[in-house]
Amino acid sequence: MGLYRVISISIIIILTLGQNLNAQVIPQGGGKLKIAESYNDSIDLASNFYNFYDSLSIYFYPASDKYDNWDTDQIAYQKLDSLLNHADSLFKMDTTIIVLQHKNEMEYYHPFCGRVTSRFGGRRSRFHYGTDVDLITGDTVRCAFDGMVRIKKYHRGYGNIAVVRHNNGLETVYAHLSQTFIDTSEFIKAGDIIGLGGNTGRSTGSHLHFEV
C-alpha cells in the first residue's frame, strides 16, 4: 500500500497546485500574499481527488470489476452450496462473462508442455480439481496469462503453491513446485517463470498440478 499512499499524496499536491494557479492573489500588508479560494473550489478539489483515487482502486488488482476481495491467504473459495448463500460476499454479480482473449492483450502460455497423467474430474474416491502434468523436478513452470500473484505459500497438500488472478477474471493454480520465483501482489506476464516443478506437499511423484 506504500506506493498508493505516495500516489495519493502526489495527487493531492498536483490538484492543490492546479487550484492555486487559478486562484486570485491578494496583496496583504508587509508584502505577504494570500491565496483566495472559494468554498466551491474546496469542494471541487475534494471531489476530484476522491474520484481519481476511486479510479485508481479499480486497477489495484486484476478483474476487480468481477471480485469483491483480494485474499492473499485462502487458496480455494467457499464450497458451491455455501457460495450460493453468500454470493454477494465474493462476486459482484451472479453471472460473469469472461473474455479469454481480446485484441491479443490476453496471450495464453502453456505452464509446462508435458504428458497429462491425471485429468480434471472424478478420481477414485474424491474429485480432482486440476490437471496433473508430468515433469522432472527443476523443470520451468510458467504463468498462463497476464495477472497478479494472489498467493505464494506452502500448503501441506499442494506443497509450494502459487495462485495468480488474471485480467480476464480467471485464476490459475500451480502446485507441488520445488521453488517459486514470484511474490504476492506482483504483476507478471504470460510466459513469465512462476517457479520450478517439484514433488512437494501430498504428491507421489514430480508433477505440476494445474488448476483454472
Secondary structure, 3 states (H helix, E strand, C coil): CHHHHHHHHHHHHHHHHHHHHCCEEEECHHHCEEEECCHHHHHHHHHHHHHHHHHHHHCCCCCCCCECCCCCCCCCCCCHHHHHHCHHHCECCCCCCCCCCCCCCCCCCCCCCCCEEECCEEECCEEECCEEEECCCCCEEECCCCEEEEEEEEECCCEEEEEEEECCCCEEEEEEECEECCCCCCEECCCCEEEECECCCCCCCCEEEEEC
